[in-house]
Amino acid sequence: MALNRDFVGRTYPPSTPYEVSRVKIKEFAAAIGDNNPLYRDRQAAQAAGYPDVIAPPTFPIVFSLQSGGEALVDPDLGLNLAMVVHGEQRFEYVRPVHAGDELVMTSTITDIRTAGRNEVLTVRSDIRTVQGEPVCVTYNTIVERGGAG
């Protein structure tokens, strides 16, 4: 069944603030197997010009669907979560995420299209500090696999 195209352009309220901690950055870096000292050592990060340890580029995945996730579970969208697979994730940075950031995101469904028997949905999330400073934009594309028809 096709996803509801009326959802394209729908923007969801900002997420609750997410506080980025050194511990979460270190855990994420360990989980992806990246030993970069900028992710683990405050002094190394400060020597490189950052206020604290920075997060790996893919770190926002930890919280990027927080506000967009509301859309995915809306029954009016028509998404069958049991048939969903991750399609693509892309990040555009203004500056790195670092420990001490308090981030909020606002998510918008930017595209819904059919590809063969599949439905493809893209969510753009604008991530800012609670003070309004832009940090990055994420693009998350998910695919609802079609039936055997």
GUSELO-307687 format. One line per 2 residues: number of its first residue (from 1); for each residue y, x, z of N, C-alpha, C. Coordinates in nm, 2 decimals. Atoms other than C-alpha are relative to their C-alpha. Layout:
% residues N
NUM> Y:X:Z:Y:X:Z:Y:X:Z; ... $
This chain:
% residues 149
1> -0.12:0.08:0.00:0.00:0.00:0.00:0.12:0.09:0.00; -0.13:-0.08:0.01:0.35:0.13:-0.09:0.08:0.00:0.13 $
3> -0.09:0.00:-0.11:0.58:0.24:0.18:0.13:-0.08:-0.03; -0.12:0.08:0.01:0.89:0.03:0.24:0.12:0.09:-0.05 $
5> -0.11:-0.08:0.06:1.16:0.18:0.01:0.14:-0.03:0.07; -0.12:0.03:-0.07:1.43:0.01:0.22:0.04:0.10:0.11 $
7> -0.02:-0.10:-0.10:1.39:0.29:0.47:0.07:0.13:-0.05; -0.07:-0.11:0.06:1.54:0.55:0.23:0.15:-0.01:0.04 $
9> -0.14:0.00:-0.04:1.88:0.65:0.37:0.02:-0.04:0.15; -0.01:0.04:-0.14:1.80:0.52:0.72:0.01:0.12:0.09 $
11> -0.02:-0.11:-0.09:1.94:0.75:0.99:-0.03:-0.06:0.14; 0.04:0.04:-0.14:1.80:0.73:1.35:0.09:0.07:0.10 $
13> -0.09:-0.06:-0.11:2.00:0.79:1.67:-0.04:0.14:0.04; 0.03:-0.13:-0.05:2.03:1.14:1.80:-0.11:0.01:0.10 $
15> 0.10:-0.02:-0.10:1.74:1.27:2.00:0.06:0.03:0.14; -0.04:-0.05:-0.13:1.76:1.34:2.37:0.01:0.16:-0.01 $
17> -0.01:-0.15:0.01:1.87:1.71:2.42:-0.13:0.07:0.03; 0.12:-0.09:-0.02:1.59:1.97:2.39:0.06:0.13:0.05 $
19> -0.05:-0.13:-0.05:1.66:2.28:2.61:-0.10:0.10:-0.04; 0.08:-0.11:0.05:1.52:2.59:2.45:-0.01:0.11:0.11 $
21> 0.02:-0.10:-0.10:1.37:2.83:2.70:-0.07:0.13:-0.05; 0.07:-0.13:0.03:1.25:3.19:2.69:-0.15:-0.02:0.00 $
23> 0.14:0.02:-0.01:0.91:3.07:2.80:-0.06:-0.07:-0.12; 0.05:0.07:0.12:0.87:2.82:2.51:0.01:0.09:-0.12 $
25> -0.01:-0.09:0.11:0.99:3.08:2.26:-0.11:0.10:0.00; 0.11:-0.09:-0.01:0.74:3.33:2.39:-0.13:-0.06:-0.03 $
27> 0.13:0.07:0.03:0.46:3.08:2.39:-0.02:-0.03:-0.15; 0.01:0.03:0.15:0.54:2.97:2.03:-0.03:0.13:-0.08 $
29> 0.02:-0.13:0.07:0.56:3.34:1.92:-0.15:0.04:0.01; 0.14:-0.03:-0.03:0.22:3.40:2.08:-0.09:-0.09:-0.08 $
31> 0.09:0.10:0.07:0.07:3.09:1.92:-0.01:0.03:-0.15; 0.01:-0.04:0.14:0.17:3.21:1.57:-0.03:0.14:-0.02 $
33> 0.04:-0.14:0.01:0.08:3.57:1.64:0.11:0.09:-0.04; -0.12:-0.09:0.04:0.43:3.72:1.60:0.05:0.07:0.12 $
35> -0.04:-0.09:-0.12:0.50:4.01:1.83:0.14:0.06:-0.01; -0.13:-0.05:0.01:0.86:4.06:1.72:0.07:0.00:0.14 $
37> -0.06:-0.01:-0.14:1.05:4.19:2.03:0.12:-0.09:0.01; -0.11:0.09:-0.01:1.35:3.96:1.94:-0.04:-0.13:0.06 $
39> 0.05:0.13:-0.05:1.13:3.67:2.04:-0.05:0.01:0.15; 0.06:-0.02:-0.13:1.01:3.82:2.37:0.09:0.08:0.10 $
41> -0.07:-0.10:-0.08:1.26:4.08:2.50:0.15:-0.03:0.00; -0.14:0.03:0.00:1.61:3.97:2.61:0.09:0.12:-0.03 $
43> -0.08:-0.12:0.03:1.74:4.33:2.60:0.00:0.03:-0.15; 0.01:-0.03:0.14:1.61:4.38:2.25:0.09:-0.10:-0.08 $
45> -0.08:0.10:0.08:1.77:4.06:2.13:0.15:0.02:0.02; -0.14:-0.03:-0.02:2.10:4.14:2.30:0.05:0.13:-0.07 $
47> -0.04:-0.12:0.08:2.10:4.49:2.14:0.02:-0.03:-0.14; -0.01:0.04:0.14:2.06:4.31:1.81:0.12:-0.09:-0.02 $
49> -0.12:0.09:0.01:2.37:4.10:1.88:-0.02:-0.14:0.04; 0.02:0.14:-0.04:2.22:3.78:2.01:0.02:-0.02:0.15 $
51> -0.02:0.02:-0.14:2.30:3.62:2.34:-0.12:0.00:0.09; 0.13:0.01:-0.07:1.93:3.59:2.44:-0.11:0.01:-0.11 $
53> 0.11:-0.01:0.10:1.59:3.60:2.28:0.02:-0.12:-0.10; -0.01:0.10:0.10:1.58:3.41:1.95:-0.14:-0.05:-0.03 $
55> 0.13:0.06:0.03:1.31:3.18:1.83:-0.04:0.03:-0.15; 0.05:-0.02:0.14:1.09:3.23:1.52:0.05:-0.11:-0.08 $
57> -0.06:0.10:0.09:1.22:3.05:1.22:-0.07:-0.14:-0.01; 0.06:0.13:0.00:0.96:2.77:1.24:0.00:-0.07:0.13 $
59> 0.00:0.06:-0.14:1.02:2.70:1.61:0.05:-0.15:0.00; -0.04:0.14:-0.01:1.21:2.37:1.54:-0.11:-0.10:-0.03 $
61> 0.11:0.10:0.02:0.88:2.21:1.44:-0.04:-0.06:0.13; 0.04:0.04:-0.14:0.82:2.19:1.82:0.07:-0.14:0.03 $
63> -0.08:0.12:-0.03:1.09:1.91:1.83:0.06:-0.07:-0.12; -0.07:0.05:0.11:1.19:1.83:1.48:-0.03:-0.14:-0.04 $
65> 0.03:0.14:0.03:1.02:1.50:1.45:0.03:-0.10:0.12; -0.04:0.08:-0.12:1.15:1.38:1.79:0.07:-0.13:-0.04 $
67> -0.08:0.12:0.03:1.41:1.15:1.64:-0.06:-0.07:-0.13; 0.05:0.05:0.12:1.25:1.11:1.30:-0.14:-0.07:0.02 $
69> 0.13:0.06:-0.03:0.92:1.02:1.46:0.00:-0.15:0.02; -0.02:0.15:-0.02:1.06:0.68:1.55:-0.02:-0.07:-0.13 $
71> 0.01:0.07:0.13:1.07:0.59:1.18:-0.15:-0.01:-0.04; 0.14:-0.01:0.05:0.71:0.70:1.12:-0.09:-0.11:0.07 $
73> 0.08:0.10:-0.07:0.57:0.45:1.38:0.06:-0.14:-0.01; -0.05:0.13:0.02:0.79:0.16:1.27:-0.09:-0.08:-0.09 $
75> 0.09:0.08:0.09:0.55:-0.11:1.14:0.06:-0.05:-0.13; -0.06:0.05:0.13:0.80:-0.22:0.88:0.00:0.11:-0.11 $
77> 0.01:-0.11:0.10:0.77:0.12:0.71:-0.13:-0.01:-0.08; 0.14:0.01:0.07:0.40:0.06:0.64:-0.08:0.12:0.00 $
79> 0.07:-0.13:0.01:0.28:0.41:0.71:-0.13:-0.01:0.08; 0.13:0.00:-0.07:-0.09:0.44:0.80:-0.02:0.15:0.05 $
81> 0.00:-0.13:-0.06:-0.08:0.74:1.04:-0.14:0.07:-0.02; 0.13:-0.05:0.02:-0.46:0.78:1.00:-0.02:0.07:-0.13 $
83> 0.02:-0.06:0.13:-0.41:0.88:0.64:0.11:0.10:-0.03; -0.12:-0.10:0.02:-0.11:1.12:0.69:-0.05:0.14:0.01 $
85> 0.02:-0.15:0.00:-0.13:1.49:0.61:0.14:0.06:-0.02; -0.13:-0.07:0.02:0.15:1.74:0.63:0.02:0.06:-0.14 $
87> -0.02:-0.05:0.13:0.30:1.82:0.30:0.08:0.13:-0.01; -0.08:-0.12:0.01:0.58:2.07:0.34:0.10:-0.01:0.12 $
89> -0.11:-0.01:-0.10:0.83:2.19:0.60:0.09:0.11:-0.05; -0.10:-0.10:0.05:1.15:2.38:0.51:0.12:0.00:0.10 $
91> -0.11:-0.01:-0.10:1.43:2.51:0.73:0.12:0.07:-0.07; -0.12:-0.07:0.05:1.79:2.60:0.64:0.08:0.03:0.12 $
93> -0.07:-0.04:-0.12:1.97:2.80:0.91:0.14:0.03:-0.02; -0.14:-0.04:-0.02:2.33:2.83:1.01:0.00:0.13:0.09 $
95> 0.02:-0.11:-0.09:2.23:3.06:1.29:-0.14:-0.02:0.07; 0.13:0.01:-0.07:1.91:3.14:1.49:0.01:-0.09:0.12 $
97> 0.02:0.07:-0.13:1.79:2.92:1.77:-0.02:0.10:0.10; 0.02:-0.10:-0.11:1.81:3.11:2.10:-0.02:-0.07:0.13 $
99> 0.02:0.05:-0.14:1.71:3.06:2.46:0.13:-0.04:0.05; -0.13:0.05:-0.06:1.97:2.86:2.64:0.06:-0.11:-0.09 $
101> -0.05:0.11:0.09:2.04:2.63:2.34:-0.04:-0.13:0.06; 0.04:0.14:-0.03:2.05:2.26:2.42:0.03:-0.07:-0.14 $
103> -0.01:0.05:0.14:1.98:2.10:2.08:-0.03:-0.15:-0.01; 0.03:0.13:0.03:1.99:1.75:1.95:-0.02:-0.01:-0.15 $
105> 0.02:0.02:0.15:1.88:1.62:1.61:0.02:-0.14:-0.04; -0.01:0.14:0.06:1.96:1.33:1.39:-0.08:0.01:-0.12 $
107> 0.09:0.00:0.11:1.70:1.24:1.14:0.03:-0.12:-0.10; -0.02:0.09:0.10:1.73:1.06:0.81:-0.12:0.00:-0.10 $
109> 0.10:0.00:0.10:1.46:0.94:0.57:0.08:0.02:-0.13; -0.07:-0.03:0.13:1.58:1.09:0.24:-0.07:-0.03:-0.12 $
111> 0.07:0.03:0.12:1.31:1.01:0.00:-0.14:-0.06:0.04; 0.13:0.06:0.00:1.00:0.79:-0.04:-0.04:-0.01:-0.15 $
113> 0.04:0.01:0.14:0.81:0.82:-0.37:-0.16:0.00:0.00; 0.14:0.00:0.03:0.47:0.77:-0.52:-0.04:0.12:-0.08 $
115> 0.06:-0.11:0.08:0.26:1.06:-0.64:-0.15:-0.02:-0.02; 0.14:0.04:0.02:-0.06:0.95:-0.80:-0.03:-0.12:0.09 $
117> 0.04:0.11:-0.10:-0.24:0.74:-0.53:0.07:0.02:0.14; -0.06:-0.04:-0.13:-0.03:0.90:-0.25:0.15:-0.05:0.01 $
119> -0.14:0.03:-0.03:0.30:0.80:-0.09:0.05:0.13:0.07; -0.06:-0.12:-0.05:0.53:1.09:-0.01:0.14:-0.03:0.06 $
121> -0.12:0.04:-0.08:0.80:1.06:0.26:0.07:0.13:0.04; -0.07:-0.12:-0.04:1.07:1.32:0.33:0.11:-0.04:0.11 $
123> -0.09:0.03:-0.11:1.27:1.33:0.66:0.09:0.13:0.01; -0.10:-0.11:-0.02:1.59:1.55:0.69:0.04:-0.01:0.15 $
125> -0.05:0.00:-0.14:1.68:1.65:1.05:0.11:0.10:0.02; -0.12:-0.09:-0.02:2.02:1.80:1.13:-0.01:0.03:0.15 $
127> 0.01:-0.05:-0.13:1.99:2.01:1.44:0.13:0.07:0.04; -0.13:-0.05:-0.05:2.31:2.08:1.64:-0.02:0.03:0.15 $
129> 0.00:-0.01:-0.14:2.39:2.20:1.99:0.06:-0.13:0.05; -0.06:0.12:-0.06:2.50:1.93:2.23:0.15:0.00:-0.01 $
131> -0.15:-0.01:0.03:2.86:2.06:2.17:0.03:-0.03:-0.14; -0.03:0.03:0.14:2.82:1.98:1.80:-0.01:0.11:-0.10 $
133> 0.01:-0.12:0.09:2.77:2.33:1.66:-0.13:-0.02:-0.09; 0.12:0.01:0.09:2.53:2.31:1.35:-0.08:0.13:0.02 $
135> 0.10:-0.11:-0.01:2.22:2.53:1.39:-0.09:0.01:-0.12; 0.09:0.00:0.12:1.98:2.43:1.12:-0.03:-0.14:-0.05 $
137> 0.05:0.13:0.05:1.85:2.15:0.90:-0.15:0.02:-0.04; 0.14:0.00:0.04:1.48:2.08:0.86:-0.03:-0.11:-0.10 $
139> 0.05:0.10:0.10:1.31:1.90:0.58:-0.15:-0.01:0.02; 0.15:0.02:-0.02:0.96:1.76:0.66:-0.05:-0.11:-0.09 $
141> 0.07:0.09:0.10:0.75:1.61:0.39:-0.14:-0.03:0.04; 0.13:0.04:-0.04:0.45:1.41:0.48:-0.06:-0.09:-0.11 $
143> 0.07:0.07:0.11:0.19:1.26:0.25:-0.10:-0.10:0.07; 0.10:0.10:-0.04:0.00:0.93:0.31:-0.10:0.00:-0.11 $
145> 0.10:-0.01:0.10:-0.32:0.98:0.12:-0.04:-0.15:-0.04; 0.04:0.13:0.06:-0.41:0.69:-0.11:-0.15:-0.02:0.01 $
147> 0.14:0.03:-0.01:-0.74:0.51:-0.11:-0.08:0.04:-0.13; 0.08:-0.04:0.12:-1.03:0.57:-0.35:0.02:-0.09:-0.12 $
149> -0.04:0.09:0.11:-0.91:0.27:-0.56:-0.11:-0.03:-0.08 $
